[in-house]
């Protein structure tokens, strides 16, 4: 299992379109992937779950991945969330 703290740098935060794109990124991987923020842990492959978090630009999240491709999953999610 890998955990990594990441600051969201997307200008719009995680609104509908970025959430859909994040779910697509997470869904490419076999590993289970969660985002944790302010004591809420949500499956990164769930659009409704991710929308419910209401994350804004500048928010800190912890990406948690577990499985065969966990390192690649965390790296790709970090790359996506860190894009400006």
C-alpha positions as CSV (number, residue, x, y, z in Angstrom):
1,X,0.0,0.0,0.0
2,X,1.2,3.5,-0.9
3,X,0.0,6.8,0.6
4,X,1.0,10.2,-0.8
5,X,-0.1,13.7,0.1
6,X,-0.8,15.9,-2.9
7,X,-1.9,19.5,-3.2
8,X,-4.6,20.0,-5.9
9,X,-3.3,22.5,-8.4
10,X,-6.1,22.4,-11.0
11,X,-7.4,25.9,-11.4
12,X,-11.0,24.9,-11.1
13,X,-10.5,22.3,-8.4
14,X,-12.4,19.1,-8.8
15,X,-15.6,20.2,-10.6
16,X,-17.6,17.8,-12.8
17,X,-15.2,17.6,-15.8
18,X,-12.0,17.2,-13.8
19,X,-13.7,14.6,-11.6
20,X,-14.7,12.6,-14.6
21,X,-11.2,12.8,-15.9
22,X,-9.7,11.8,-12.5
23,X,-12.1,8.8,-12.4
24,X,-10.9,7.8,-15.9
25,X,-7.3,8.0,-14.7
26,X,-7.9,5.9,-11.6
27,X,-10.0,3.4,-13.5
28,X,-7.0,2.5,-15.8
29,X,-5.4,0.7,-12.9
30,X,-6.1,-2.6,-11.3
31,X,-5.2,-1.3,-7.8
32,X,-7.8,0.1,-5.4
33,X,-7.4,3.8,-5.3
34,X,-8.8,6.2,-2.6
35,X,-8.6,9.9,-1.9
36,X,-8.6,11.0,1.7
37,X,-9.4,14.5,2.7
38,X,-10.5,15.9,6.1
39,X,-11.3,12.4,7.4
40,X,-13.3,11.4,4.3
41,X,-12.1,8.5,2.3
42,X,-13.6,8.1,-1.1
43,X,-13.0,5.5,-3.9
44,X,-11.3,7.5,-6.7
45,X,-13.1,5.3,-9.3
46,X,-16.5,6.6,-8.1
47,X,-17.8,9.7,-9.9
48,X,-20.5,10.3,-7.3
49,X,-18.1,9.8,-4.4
50,X,-15.5,12.1,-5.9
51,X,-18.1,14.8,-6.6
52,X,-19.3,14.6,-3.0
53,X,-15.9,15.7,-1.8
54,X,-16.1,19.1,-3.3
55,X,-12.3,19.6,-3.5
56,X,-11.0,23.0,-4.5
57,X,-7.7,24.2,-5.9
58,X,-5.1,24.3,-3.1
59,X,-6.7,21.5,-1.1
60,X,-4.5,18.8,0.4
61,X,-5.5,15.2,-0.3
62,X,-3.9,11.8,0.4
63,X,-3.9,9.3,-2.4
64,X,-4.0,5.7,-1.1
65,X,-3.4,2.9,-3.6
66,X,-3.1,-0.8,-3.1
67,X,-2.4,-3.5,-5.7
68,X,0.0,-4.7,-8.4
69,X,0.2,-1.3,-10.1
70,X,-0.1,1.0,-7.0
71,X,3.0,3.0,-7.8
72,X,1.9,3.8,-11.3
73,X,-1.6,4.7,-10.1
74,X,-0.3,7.2,-7.5
75,X,2.1,8.7,-10.0
76,X,-0.6,9.2,-12.6
77,X,-3.1,10.7,-10.2
78,X,-0.4,13.0,-8.8
79,X,0.5,14.1,-12.4
80,X,-3.2,14.8,-13.1
81,X,-3.9,16.7,-9.8
82,X,-0.7,18.7,-10.1
83,X,-1.4,20.0,-13.6
84,X,-2.2,23.7,-13.9
